[in-house]
Amino acid sequence: MDKLPFGDPLNEDRELSQTFKKIIERLIYIGITLEEAKDEVEKIYIKTTLKAFSGNRSKTAKQLRIHRNTLNGKIEKYKLDEDS
């Protein structure tokens, strides 16, 4: 895998790395599939980023480095709205 342009935060932040690994171990233990985990992370990531930009979808899409139409599709997929 190519290096991330901003470094690898999971290698640079030991506490974050350990927390992330514990979460993954717990997800595996309770039977969450990779697809389910990816969807949940994506949903939370989008929701949190939308909140950080006060619901501004253009700024959110830019931060997430995805097209605004892609963001709108994911908002619909995860049933995210202004009040979630």
N, C-alpha and C positions, 0 to 999 in steps of 0.2 A: 504494500500500500504506500502511496506517495505521502510525503510529509505534508502536514497542513501548513498553509502559508503563514500562520501566526504561531507556529509551534504546536506541540501536542499537550494540551492542558492536563490530560490525564497522567502524563509522565512528569509534568512540571509541578503539579499540585498533588502531593502525596495523599492528603486528607480526602480530596475530591475523588481520587482514584480508588481509595479504600472504600469510601461510601458507595461509589458506583458499583464496585464489585459485590459488596454486601447486598445491594438492591437486586442485582442480577441473580445472585445465589438464592435469594428469597423468592424471586419470580419463578425460577426453575423449580424450587421446592414445592411451590403451591400449584404448579402445573400450567403456568402461563406460557403460551407459545411465543416464538420469536415474532411472528406477525402481530399478535395481540400486544406484545410489549412495544413494538415499533409504533403501532397505531396510538397507544396510550401516551407514549413519549411525545409523538408528533402533536397530538391534541393538546397536551399540557403546554408544550413549547409555543404553539400558535396562540393559545389562549393568553399565556403570560406575555408574549410579545405584543399582542393586540392591546392588552391592558397598559403596557409600558408606553405605547404610542396613542393612548386615549381613543382606541378604536379606529385610528386612521389606517385604512387598509393599504394605501400606497406606501406609506412609511414602513408598515409591518412587512409587506412583501419585499421591499428593498433590503430591510434588515435580514430577512430570512433568505435573501438571494433567490427568490422565486418570482415568477410572473404574477401579477395581480390576479389574473384569471385563474391561475392555479391555486392561489390563496383562497379566492372566492369558492372554488370547488371544494377545498378542504374544510372551509368554514361550514359549507352546506353538509358535507359528509359527516362531520362530527357534531352537527347541530349546535354550532356555537353562534350566539347572538350577542348583542350589546350587553345583555344582562347576565351572561354566564360567567 
